[in-house]
Amino acid sequence: MINVTCAIIRNEDDQVLVVQRGEHTDHPLKWEFPGGKVNDGESEEDCIIREIREELSIGIVICGRLPVIEHDYGHKQIRLIPFICDTLEELPFLSEHVDFKWIDPEELVEVDFSEADIHVAEYYSVKTEGRVKSEPDPVMQQEQSLRDDADLRNLVNSLMGIKEAEWVVASAIDNPEIFRKLMEYSFSDDKKLAFRASWTVSKVCDKAPELIAPHLVMLVESLKKIDNESVLRSFLRILSMTDMHRFGTKHHGMLADYCFSALRSGFTAIAIKAYAMEVLYRLALIYPELANELSATINMIQGEGSAGIVARGRQILKKLS
């Protein structure tokens, strides 16, 4: 029996992500929930986070589990462990699949899933049937004071999805001190805390971008010092949506150096490369001489990149032209 994890990944609209297998796989062109085999000595939770990072290059927060499914495919028997997860990232970068789509939970029963995933879809559909989306989240009803550092740190470290994150985001928008603490936690040696804090900071910036303005220079200067891939992804996501005129030439140069190095490295995560392309495109609007170097770099990595990075590269090349 092979232990395999899968993720039911929800976005802010409560839609679920499904991905399609390739034509030359053991389940050709079938749809599935992303995930993969648990390695020896690896926890099931660590497995699903690793698999989603490797397959889709997005960050997730685990919110719950569904019953384990055991299925015999004939050539293999699997024990499928489904996790319910949330993400703030709408665009996965496919490395093993040929397509993806976000669908409403009630549409899951209509998807042409692999056999084991059919059972997961049925369980999840039953679980969500009749759920009212506007139902108050229990966290929002807590009388917890976020002014206390320990309380806020514990809450961020135990975030259980987008609804809890939204509550912290609203609090951070109303209280600059909370936002300052989230920025501080983003640089923590505790990688889980740093990821969830930077994940929440990125969400704050979606709703109130002016709050990040005093910290933008610090973000640029910190890029080369951060060894937490999840935090880098959050920071580059913020920078990829920032008006580059906010920076001077010194920090333009630092950004260009970092992003070109990230693109050319064979060890850089796909999402980081994608955000680096967007940052460089924005810089090329200010410095047209960068356009040729960016085009050449994208063309160089097209043959070795995943389907997701190739598609993003083509989009940038089209905008450059």
Buried (B, 14 or more C-beta within 10 A) or exposed (E): EEBBBBBBBBBBEBBBBBBBBBEEBEBEEBBBBBBBEBEEEEEBEEBBBBBBBBBBBBBBBBBEBBEEBEBEEEEEEBBBBBBBBBBBBEEBBBBBBEEBEBBEBEBBEEBEBBEBBBBBBBBBBEBBEEEEEEEEBEBEEEEBEBEEEEEBBEBBBEBBBBBBBBBBBBBBBEEEEBBBBBBEBBBBEEEBBBBBBBBBBBBBBEEBBEBBEEBBBEBBEBBEEBEBBBBBBBBBBBBBBBEBEEBEEEBBBBBBEBBBEBBEEEEBBBBBBBBBBBBBBBBBEEBEEBBEBBBEBBEEBEEEBBBBBBBBBEBBBEEBE
